[in-house]
Amino acid sequence: METTADDFKRATPRSIKSAAREAAQQAGTAAGEEVQNLIADVEDLMDRVGDAADPEIRRLRAKVADAITTAKKSIADGVEQVQGQANQAIEASDRYVRNQPWEAIGIAALAGLAVGFLVSRR
């Protein structure tokens, strides 16, 4: 979907904030899915190794199982924290733009110039 100038005219601060939150949530969801896929692949690999007779393989399998359990717990604990920090950042940037609109426009213009310069060098 292409964004037009009319879309920007109709955009309200509330819709912009809502879109930013949704984008942050989608990025977090995509990253979480990738990690969950990795964990599922490792668990599948561990199932294929099965109960090997070699004590070294058993030790490694137990170590990987512990790491997977720890990773799952860390992911579950971190999701809320990351979403909270993203919301705080969105609120802080919204306050900054409302309180100092000309400075925000200047920063955006400089960032645009920098990106344009870097892209044109390629």
Secondary structure as the mmCIF struct_conf table of DSSP 4:
data_model
#
loop_
_struct_conf.conf_type_id
_struct_conf.id
_struct_conf.beg_label_comp_id
_struct_conf.beg_label_asym_id
_struct_conf.beg_label_seq_id
_struct_conf.end_label_comp_id
_struct_conf.end_label_asym_id
_struct_conf.end_label_seq_id
HELX_RH_AL_P HELX_RH_AL_P1 ALA A 5 ARG A 10
HELX_RH_AL_P HELX_RH_AL_P2 PRO A 13 VAL A 49
BEND BEND1 ASP A 51 ASP A 51
BEND BEND2 ALA A 53 ALA A 53
HELX_RH_AL_P HELX_RH_AL_P3 PRO A 55 ASN A 99
HELX_RH_AL_P HELX_RH_AL_P4 PRO A 101 ARG A 121
#
